[in-house]
Amino acid sequence: MDWNKAQELQQMIGRCPRVRLAYLPTPIEKSDRLTKQLGGIELYFKREDRTGIALGGSKGRQCEFRLGPGVKQNADTLITGGSLCPNNLSLQTAAAARMLGWEVYLLFRTSIDQKEIIYQGNRLLEWLMGSHMELHDVELSAQPTIMENLAEQLRAEGRTPYVTGLTDYYLGGIAYANCLLEICKQLKEASLEIDYLVLPSAGPTAAGLYVAASYLDVDFQILAVNSGYYEVPEVPHVTIDQITYIANQTAEHLQLGVQLDRSRIDTYTFEKKEVTEERVNVMRKVASLEGILLDPIYTGATMEVLFKYAKEGKLKPGDKVLFMHTGGTASLFSYSEKILTAGNNEC
Ligand SMILES: Cc1ncc(COP(=O)(O)O)c(C=O)c1O
């Protein structure tokens, strides 16, 4: 790890528009009981679920850089969009916008999972915040234009809208390049050397981490787990392609002068977004041993892979793993029936 380069990276990130909203740095905590459960694989949590915007999560950290340009433009209205599936991109973005006193427009695209808005989990909380919500039955590629059209309409009404999401993922990447710096400092202070950083992502979160890890030449590997989620209009639905695309956009915007080396990218992709019995058992194990709540799609899927790798011997006793808890708590309520149906009573 090159600390001179870390300083350079910090300076480049420091030049990007940012609005301070989240509680940072988030802590790194050791999990003794899960370490025992995993046969001696030393497990640590990076608590991104404690960023403090709405119910917390990685998108809160990203909002600082995603909304920063809007603050610079004196925006008064947020427009963002994405799939209707019950994740938390829009929840933290809406909460961040409300913290800035902005109006909130959330444009959802119907998904395979859902055809209509169900006011539970993230949607319930977004509704509580008075968000204007629209539902569009269109392809992902059509969504940026729909957001731009609404922006035009609001401008004509005298508002100053700021559009984010789908085409500016590199801003989230910048936030996570910054997070990698934060992690490296925390590890140094704790005299801790990890072997793996594991997280749920097929997009900006992993992209930013990979860019910074590659630029600084860190000694640990990063594994990004994707449970079947694709939201980048410009790129085919391949996890590694999405991450590479956003990573290179991030590097370009930071003017790092590097291209991401694809050989550094390690992904695990689930075929289907499914709440399986195995997944729920892993979630219950973590919740009952540590009081840590994982969601069934992102953090739960990632922990399932970690348990699987431990069982198969791909991770070995003594390996030090930092698990990034990216949040997702509100979606637990949207999946409550599936969780209860899939879960058994043994824990
Ligand atoms: C809880 C949680 N973790 C991880 C992710 C994936 O992050 P990325 O956008 O980097 O793929 C999401 C996406 O919505 C999420 O809701």
Ligand as a Chemical Component Dictionary entry (heavy atoms), coordinates in Angstrom:
data_LIG
# 
_chem_comp.id                   LIG 
_chem_comp.type                 NON-POLYMER 
_chem_comp.pdbx_formal_charge   0 
_chem_comp.three_letter_code    LIG 
# 
loop_
_chem_comp_atom.comp_id 
_chem_comp_atom.atom_id 
_chem_comp_atom.alt_atom_id 
_chem_comp_atom.type_symbol 
_chem_comp_atom.charge 
_chem_comp_atom.model_Cartn_x 
_chem_comp_atom.model_Cartn_y 
_chem_comp_atom.model_Cartn_z 
_chem_comp_atom.pdbx_ordinal 
LIG C1 C1 C 0 -28.334 -2.825 0.953  1  
LIG C2 C2 C 0 -27.668 -2.744 -0.363 2  
LIG N1 N1 N 0 -26.419 -3.224 -0.481 3  
LIG C3 C3 C 0 -25.770 -3.183 -1.662 4  
LIG C4 C4 C 0 -26.369 -2.663 -2.793 5  
LIG C5 C5 C 0 -25.646 -2.732 -4.112 6  
LIG O1 O1 O 0 -24.843 -1.644 -4.331 7  
LIG P1 P1 P 0 -24.348 -1.220 -5.785 8  
LIG O2 O2 O 0 -25.244 -0.123 -6.214 9  
LIG O3 O3 O 0 -22.939 -0.827 -5.593 10 
LIG O4 O4 O 0 -24.477 -2.406 -6.683 11 
LIG C6 C6 C 0 -27.665 -2.140 -2.715 12 
LIG C7 C7 C 0 -28.310 -1.573 -3.915 13 
LIG O5 O5 O 0 -29.371 -1.028 -3.891 14 
LIG C8 C8 C 0 -28.332 -2.184 -1.478 15 
LIG O6 O6 O 0 -29.591 -1.733 -1.375 16 
# 
loop_
_chem_comp_bond.comp_id 
_chem_comp_bond.atom_id_1 
_chem_comp_bond.atom_id_2 
_chem_comp_bond.value_order 
_chem_comp_bond.pdbx_ordinal 
LIG C1 C2 SING 1  
LIG C2 N1 SING 2  
LIG C2 C8 DOUB 3  
LIG N1 C3 DOUB 4  
LIG C3 C4 SING 5  
LIG C4 C5 SING 6  
LIG C4 C6 DOUB 7  
LIG C5 O1 SING 8  
LIG O1 P1 SING 9  
LIG P1 O2 DOUB 10 
LIG P1 O3 SING 11 
LIG P1 O4 SING 12 
LIG C6 C7 SING 13 
LIG C6 C8 SING 14 
LIG C7 O5 DOUB 15 
LIG C8 O6 SING 16 
# 
